[in-house]
Amino acid sequence: MSLRRLPVLCLVGCVVSLLAVLLAAPQEAVDRDAYARDHVRFLVLQLQHWSKEFPQQFYASVMKPPVDASKLSEQAKASAGELGESIQKLGSLAAAKDLMTNAEFRNQLDKSLNSAKELNTAMSSQRFPAGLQSDWDQVRSTLNNLARVYKLEALAYLEPPGGGGGRGGRGGAAAAKVVATGVVPGGVTGYIVDLQCATRGKGMWTNAECIARCLRDGDKLVLVTEQGKVFQITNQDKVTPESYGQVVTLMGKTEGETIIVDSVKL
């Protein structure tokens, strides 16, 4: 090869490399945006699933003991239907290409959260059937996940009378109370996963490779219980990669659906 051609070839090689870098950066941004949109759309689908039959079940529960309909305001009674309609509108807007910055979607999500506030208070004021309370926990948790994405005010974690336990419920008053707020004597047990995988079903909770990849893409670690309840982890540095996809017990303090970790027990 002629020595005169070497500088030319080097220049061509540099240009090609530069173009590859320039093209890769926008592609990475596109992939990240697509990931975020898919995550939001999945949350909306999950929200539609959990809320599909909720209004009818809520109204059926209001008509019989142990719920006392006379103690619920008219606004509270109407809130389940209003929330159901609001979530359906949210679903129709989720196909927007600019979903992450779409003002109409964000405004509709804000309306859904406002509709849910009255219902959240109603669900905590009396002891509804355990199955209905469990569905509401899922609806509230999913709405809060969406609220965090769009930086809106999340719903408060309000514990129902008796902690929702008994009658085949979710573990009894004492266990539920420590989850609500305060120091957790026995810790909170569940899987260490990223938020995206936490919403995709139990099959993804033990996929350590996927969890690590999602974290590299900017996701955050959470703890998800066997029942599917998701807890945010305030001090992420307390959780090491060895815990990814594993069942652990987080010792520390809970504030609603957030855990401040003191230590991790494998």
Number of C-alpha atoms within 10 A of each C-alpha: 5 5 7 8 10 11 10 11 11 11 12 12 12 12 12 12 12 12 11 11 12 11 11 12 11 11 12 12 11 12 13 14 15 15 15 17 19 16 19 20 20 16 20 23 18 18 23 19 14 18 24 15 13 21 20 14 15 21 15 10 17 17 11 10 11 12 16 14 17 8 11 16 12 10 13 21 18 15 22 24 19 18 23 22 17 19 25 17 15 24 19 11 18 20 13 14 11 12 20 17 11 13 11 13 22 21 14 17 23 20 16 21 25 17 23 24 18 18 24 24 18 22 22 18 16 19 20 22 20 17 14 17 21 18 16 20 20 21 20 24 22 22 23 21 20 23 18 12 13 17 11 16 12 18 18 14 19 16 24 21 14 15 23 25 19 13 10 11 15 17 13 15 17 11 16 17 16 20 23 19 17 14 16 18 11 12 22 23 18 23 23 31 31 27 23 25 24 25 21 14 10 16 9 17 26 19 15 19 11 18 26 17 12 19 16 10 13 10 17 17 26 24 28 25 18 12 11 17 17 23 24 21 21 15 12 13 10 13 17 10 12 10 17 22 23 17 20 19 19 25 20 18 21 23 16 18 17 18 26 18 21 12 12 17 11 10
